Amino acid sequence: DSGDRDTCQSSCTREAVTIRKVVAVPVSDAGLVQAINVQPVAVGVAADNPTWKQYKSGIVSSCSTTQLDHAVLAVGYSPSYFKIKNSWGTQWGEEGYMRLKRGAGTRSSGTCGIIGPLSVYPQL
């Protein structure tokens, strides 16, 4: 390394962005998948339980509580799980992420309530 430093030649212009509306995701597995294909989705989950507090890795298939008490971002999915990003830091779970089994849960609410009425995303 010569120690020389180049000057960044790019310029960034800040633009005001307005959220036109908040879109409610249809309460279904397919609805959440369709929304995640657009962008990350804010979802409510039941996190006040040992499953969440002690999570290290793997696909979670059930939670001992059903009360929605925490918000996370649903950021991806596979045929077998939804991938969420939590706000508890990278030391929690899979570097800040968790996988919740698809097709599980009571009354079609999904694992830990991921499929529910609190799933929304902003439309710009």
TORMARDREN-921017 format. One record per residue (C-alpha): residue number from 1; x, y, z. Coordinates in steps of 0.001 Angstrom, whole numbers. Each point is the difference from the previous one (the first is absolute). Example, Ala and Ser with C-alpha at 12.3 -4.5 7.8 and 13.67 -1.06 7.14 Angstrom:
<drenzas>
(1 (12300 -4500 7800)),
(2 (1370 3440 -660)),
</drenzas>
This chain:
<drenzas>
(1 (0 0 0)),
(2 (1550 3295 -1120)),
(3 (-2064 2032 2432)),
(4 (-1431 2102 -2827)),
(5 (-3669 749 235)),
(6 (-2291 770 -2888)),
(7 (-2824 2466 189)),
(8 (-3478 -1357 -509)),
(9 (-1336 1422 -3259)),
(10 (-3617 -965 454)),
(11 (-2607 2330 1362)),
(12 (-3117 -866 1856)),
(13 (-2994 2229 -113)),
(14 (-2462 -409 2807)),
(15 (-3577 -277 -1084)),
(16 (-3102 349 2082)),
(17 (-2055 -3163 -6)),
(18 (-3624 -108 972)),
(19 (-1804 -3080 1186)),
(20 (-3235 74 -1982)),
(21 (-1693 -2698 2026)),
(22 (566 -3020 2168)),
(23 (-1014 -3223 -1720)),
(24 (-1550 -2776 2086)),
(25 (1137 -3444 -1095)),
(26 (-2756 -2573 -634)),
(27 (-128 -2358 2992)),
(28 (1292 -3143 -1687)),
(29 (3221 -1799 -785)),
(30 (-322 969 -3671)),
(31 (-720 3629 921)),
(32 (3167 263 2082)),
(33 (2084 -1656 -2721)),
(34 (-1353 2408 -2619)),
(35 (768 2999 2226)),
(36 (3552 -1191 781)),
(37 (578 -190 -3755)),
(38 (-586 3787 -60)),
(39 (2028 991 3076)),
(40 (576 -883 3663)),
(41 (-3227 -134 1995)),
(42 (-559 1086 3608)),
(43 (-1721 -2864 1820)),
(44 (-1247 -527 3533)),
(45 (1141 -3144 1808)),
(46 (-338 -1710 3373)),
(47 (3509 444 1409)),
(48 (-479 16 3780)),
(49 (898 -3652 361)),
(50 (3086 -2208 475)),
(51 (58 -975 -3682)),
(52 (825 3581 -992)),
(53 (2117 943 2990)),
(54 (2248 -3065 -313)),
(55 (51 -310 -3799)),
(56 (3402 -804 -1499)),
(57 (-674 -1662 -3362)),
(58 (-2239 -2288 -2006)),
(59 (-3603 154 -1135)),
(60 (-2489 771 2787)),
(61 (-3195 -2033 -373)),
(62 (-2010 1182 3027)),
(63 (-205 2596 2776)),
(64 (-1418 -429 3481)),
(65 (-1831 3350 -171)),
(66 (-2400 1462 -2550)),
(67 (-301 3653 1084)),
(68 (1539 2285 -2636)),
(69 (2411 2152 2008)),
(70 (2982 781 -2229)),
(71 (633 1317 -3521)),
(72 (2625 -1347 -2404)),
(73 (673 150 -3735)),
(74 (-874 -2947 -2217)),
(75 (2815 150 -2555)),
(76 (-68 -3316 -1835)),
(77 (-1487 -3440 -345)),
(78 (570 -3499 -1321)),
(79 (-2489 -2814 -529)),
(80 (485 -995 3661)),
(81 (485 3258 1951)),
(82 (-295 3785 252)),
(83 (3194 1887 837)),
(84 (-357 2921 2400)),
(85 (2405 2710 1142)),
(86 (-238 876 3675)),
(87 (1096 3205 1760)),
(88 (1860 -1774 2816)),
(89 (3439 210 -1633)),
(90 (2232 -2385 -1909)),
(91 (898 -2007 3127)),
(92 (-3588 -1329 54)),
(93 (-1061 -2914 -2191)),
(94 (1602 -457 -3394)),
(95 (1897 3318 30)),
(96 (-3212 1883 815)),
(97 (-2294 -2166 -2132)),
(98 (-2432 -2834 715)),
(99 (-1775 -2564 -2152)),
(100 (-3661 -768 711)),
(101 (-1606 -3113 -1454)),
(102 (-2605 605 -2689)),
(103 (-3307 -1840 174)),
(104 (36 -241 3805)),
(105 (-1893 1675 2787)),
(106 (-3518 205 1274)),
(107 (-2918 1175 -2114)),
(108 (2298 716 -2951)),
(109 (1781 2779 1904)),
(110 (3352 -1547 -789)),
(111 (2840 -813 2342)),
(112 (77 2496 2891)),
(113 (-2808 1953 -1678)),
(114 (2064 1220 -2971)),
(115 (-3058 -112 -2272)),
(116 (-2339 2541 1501)),
(117 (-1727 3361 -174)),
(118 (3102 1956 1055)),
(119 (1919 -715 -3228)),
(120 (552 3236 -1930)),
(121 (2413 1820 -2292)),
(122 (245 3613 -1190)),
(123 (-855 1002 -3555)),
(124 (2105 2899 -1220)),
</drenzas>
